[in-house]
Amino acid sequence: MALASINELPENILLEVFTHVPARQLLLSCRPVCSLWRDLVDVSTLWKRKSLLKGFITEDWDQPVADWKIFFFLCSLRRNLLRNPCAEEGMASWQIISNGGDHWRVESLPGAHGTDFPDSRVKKYFVTSYDLCLKSQLVDLKAEGYWEELLDTFRPDIVVKDWFAARADCGCTYRIGVHLTSADYITLASFEPPPVTIEQWNDARWTEVSHTFSDYPPGVRHILFQHGGQDTQFWAGWYGPRVTNSSIIISHNMTRTLAPSTAQPEATQG
């Protein structure tokens, strides 16, 4: 009996098979096999099916998607790129830039003269002192799985968020700076609003800061996140701004409109 070729299967059956093959293997191993497999791997229907299978979309999804393949990979990679954002591991993963006054400290919510955080899952926060306290994290996007063509051609939206609050009995100044940098750390885009000063005898409510980087220049390889502040009464102890639940998330949204892609992960990405 002659052996049948897998390519003799109807295309819809091949698509169903490919739906269950790991995405990187599809691109790095299956796509180069032949022109039929290349065309099937590139068809948007496959990546929409894979997105549905993974739970990235629902059956009634009605939002426009410019490129289903890129959408799938962005959803697969989507997570908070900042480590230890809620102080559950003390000061781990953060680089201390300034450690003024009585230095950075970790406290449990709601804290003295504080309020509960809007998300009950957040249990702790970082708090500053009477002289400037700043800390930072540097995110290496290639190390996190984002390959160069994905970053340079599609430039997915980068959403940055932070939360801060003052003690009710003490004024403070909060500051944040976020920089998108090149491989050699040249700044290509920045979010650095003026410092926010909160007066003494405030309501101690938590405030969210949010910024979305869209259609930024090509060449972004790192994200530098920095925040902190100090109190305005110069009291010994920890009366400065409290910060927690910081995040950097690469969105599946893309502001730029592009032709369908043949982009694929680099082989070194695994």
CORMOBEL-V185955 format. One record per residue. N is the residue number from 0. RES is the residue in three letters. D_CENTER is the distance of its C-alpha to the mean C-alpha in Angstrom with 2 decimals. Layout:
BEGIN
n = <N | N>
res = <RES | RES>
d_center = <D_CENTER | D_CENTER>
END
This chain:
BEGIN
n = <0 | 1 | 2 | 3 | 4 | 5 | 6 | 7 | 8 | 9 | 10 | 11 | 12 | 13 | 14 | 15 | 16 | 17 | 18 | 19 | 20 | 21 | 22 | 23 | 24 | 25 | 26 | 27 | 28 | 29 | 30 | 31 | 32 | 33 | 34 | 35 | 36 | 37 | 38 | 39 | 40 | 41 | 42 | 43 | 44 | 45 | 46 | 47 | 48 | 49 | 50 | 51 | 52 | 53 | 54 | 55 | 56 | 57 | 58 | 59 | 60 | 61 | 62 | 63 | 64 | 65 | 66 | 67 | 68 | 69 | 70 | 71 | 72 | 73 | 74 | 75 | 76 | 77 | 78 | 79 | 80 | 81 | 82 | 83 | 84 | 85 | 86 | 87 | 88 | 89 | 90 | 91 | 92 | 93 | 94 | 95 | 96 | 97 | 98 | 99 | 100 | 101 | 102 | 103 | 104 | 105 | 106 | 107 | 108 | 109 | 110 | 111 | 112 | 113 | 114 | 115 | 116 | 117 | 118 | 119 | 120 | 121 | 122 | 123 | 124 | 125 | 126 | 127 | 128 | 129 | 130 | 131 | 132 | 133 | 134 | 135 | 136 | 137 | 138 | 139 | 140 | 141 | 142 | 143 | 144 | 145 | 146 | 147 | 148 | 149 | 150 | 151 | 152 | 153 | 154 | 155 | 156 | 157 | 158 | 159 | 160 | 161 | 162 | 163 | 164 | 165 | 166 | 167 | 168 | 169 | 170 | 171 | 172 | 173 | 174 | 175 | 176 | 177 | 178 | 179 | 180 | 181 | 182 | 183 | 184 | 185 | 186 | 187 | 188 | 189 | 190 | 191 | 192 | 193 | 194 | 195 | 196 | 197 | 198 | 199 | 200 | 201 | 202 | 203 | 204 | 205 | 206 | 207 | 208 | 209 | 210 | 211 | 212 | 213 | 214 | 215 | 216 | 217 | 218 | 219 | 220 | 221 | 222 | 223 | 224 | 225 | 226 | 227 | 228 | 229 | 230 | 231 | 232 | 233 | 234 | 235 | 236 | 237 | 238 | 239 | 240 | 241 | 242 | 243 | 244 | 245 | 246 | 247 | 248 | 249 | 250 | 251 | 252 | 253 | 254 | 255 | 256 | 257 | 258 | 259 | 260 | 261 | 262 | 263 | 264 | 265 | 266 | 267 | 268 | 269>
res = <MET | ALA | LEU | ALA | SER | ILE | ASN | GLU | LEU | PRO | GLU | ASN | ILE | LEU | LEU | GLU | VAL | PHE | THR | HIS | VAL | PRO | ALA | ARG | GLN | LEU | LEU | LEU | SER | CYS | ARG | PRO | VAL | CYS | SER | LEU | TRP | ARG | ASP | LEU | VAL | ASP | VAL | SER | THR | LEU | TRP | LYS | ARG | LYS | SER | LEU | LEU | LYS | GLY | PHE | ILE | THR | GLU | ASP | TRP | ASP | GLN | PRO | VAL | ALA | ASP | TRP | LYS | ILE | PHE | PHE | PHE | LEU | CYS | SER | LEU | ARG | ARG | ASN | LEU | LEU | ARG | ASN | PRO | CYS | ALA | GLU | GLU | GLY | MET | ALA | SER | TRP | GLN | ILE | ILE | SER | ASN | GLY | GLY | ASP | HIS | TRP | ARG | VAL | GLU | SER | LEU | PRO | GLY | ALA | HIS | GLY | THR | ASP | PHE | PRO | ASP | SER | ARG | VAL | LYS | LYS | TYR | PHE | VAL | THR | SER | TYR | ASP | LEU | CYS | LEU | LYS | SER | GLN | LEU | VAL | ASP | LEU | LYS | ALA | GLU | GLY | TYR | TRP | GLU | GLU | LEU | LEU | ASP | THR | PHE | ARG | PRO | ASP | ILE | VAL | VAL | LYS | ASP | TRP | PHE | ALA | ALA | ARG | ALA | ASP | CYS | GLY | CYS | THR | TYR | ARG | ILE | GLY | VAL | HIS | LEU | THR | SER | ALA | ASP | TYR | ILE | THR | LEU | ALA | SER | PHE | GLU | PRO | PRO | PRO | VAL | THR | ILE | GLU | GLN | TRP | ASN | ASP | ALA | ARG | TRP | THR | GLU | VAL | SER | HIS | THR | PHE | SER | ASP | TYR | PRO | PRO | GLY | VAL | ARG | HIS | ILE | LEU | PHE | GLN | HIS | GLY | GLY | GLN | ASP | THR | GLN | PHE | TRP | ALA | GLY | TRP | TYR | GLY | PRO | ARG | VAL | THR | ASN | SER | SER | ILE | ILE | ILE | SER | HIS | ASN | MET | THR | ARG | THR | LEU | ALA | PRO | SER | THR | ALA | GLN | PRO | GLU | ALA | THR | GLN | GLY>
d_center = <54.55 | 52.30 | 48.61 | 46.45 | 43.38 | 40.03 | 39.87 | 42.81 | 40.66 | 39.86 | 36.58 | 35.24 | 35.91 | 34.20 | 31.13 | 31.22 | 31.50 | 28.59 | 26.45 | 26.70 | 26.11 | 22.75 | 20.75 | 20.77 | 24.44 | 25.19 | 24.05 | 25.27 | 28.42 | 29.57 | 28.97 | 31.33 | 34.18 | 35.90 | 35.64 | 35.66 | 32.71 | 30.84 | 31.53 | 30.58 | 27.25 | 26.50 | 27.59 | 25.04 | 26.84 | 25.81 | 22.05 | 22.54 | 24.54 | 21.98 | 19.30 | 21.94 | 22.84 | 19.35 | 19.08 | 16.38 | 19.16 | 22.52 | 26.00 | 26.21 | 23.00 | 24.15 | 21.20 | 21.67 | 19.68 | 20.39 | 19.82 | 19.67 | 19.09 | 15.94 | 14.86 | 15.59 | 13.67 | 10.43 | 11.06 | 12.07 | 9.03 | 6.63 | 5.58 | 4.48 | 4.72 | 7.34 | 10.59 | 13.29 | 11.78 | 14.98 | 17.62 | 18.76 | 19.42 | 21.03 | 19.82 | 18.57 | 15.70 | 16.22 | 18.49 | 21.11 | 21.93 | 24.55 | 26.23 | 28.93 | 31.37 | 31.18 | 27.73 | 24.43 | 24.93 | 23.27 | 24.93 | 24.92 | 24.46 | 26.21 | 27.90 | 31.09 | 31.49 | 27.99 | 26.70 | 24.77 | 21.03 | 20.32 | 18.57 | 21.24 | 18.96 | 17.98 | 21.01 | 20.63 | 19.63 | 20.09 | 23.06 | 24.59 | 28.28 | 30.98 | 29.97 | 26.67 | 23.90 | 20.65 | 18.00 | 15.05 | 12.53 | 12.21 | 9.43 | 11.40 | 9.70 | 12.97 | 13.23 | 10.02 | 11.86 | 11.14 | 14.75 | 16.39 | 17.79 | 14.64 | 13.12 | 16.54 | 18.13 | 15.63 | 13.10 | 10.58 | 9.37 | 6.48 | 6.32 | 7.05 | 9.23 | 11.95 | 15.26 | 18.63 | 22.25 | 25.68 | 28.62 | 31.20 | 33.92 | 32.34 | 30.79 | 27.78 | 25.63 | 21.82 | 19.84 | 16.33 | 15.43 | 12.37 | 13.42 | 12.42 | 15.05 | 17.08 | 18.12 | 20.79 | 18.68 | 20.11 | 18.14 | 17.53 | 15.87 | 15.50 | 14.94 | 17.65 | 19.58 | 22.92 | 23.13 | 23.77 | 27.03 | 28.00 | 31.70 | 33.54 | 34.45 | 31.35 | 30.05 | 27.29 | 24.85 | 21.08 | 19.40 | 15.86 | 14.58 | 12.15 | 11.67 | 10.53 | 11.16 | 13.30 | 15.91 | 15.33 | 17.75 | 17.64 | 17.27 | 13.81 | 13.23 | 11.70 | 9.72 | 11.99 | 11.23 | 14.62 | 16.30 | 19.61 | 23.07 | 26.58 | 29.25 | 31.93 | 34.90 | 34.79 | 35.47 | 35.38 | 32.76 | 29.30 | 29.57 | 26.67 | 23.41 | 21.43 | 17.63 | 15.34 | 12.36 | 9.95 | 6.19 | 3.30 | 1.65 | 4.23 | 7.13 | 10.45 | 12.23 | 14.01 | 16.27 | 18.47 | 21.29 | 22.26 | 24.83 | 24.06 | 22.51 | 23.84 | 20.61 | 20.17 | 18.38 | 20.32 | 22.83 | 21.58 | 18.35 | 20.64>
END
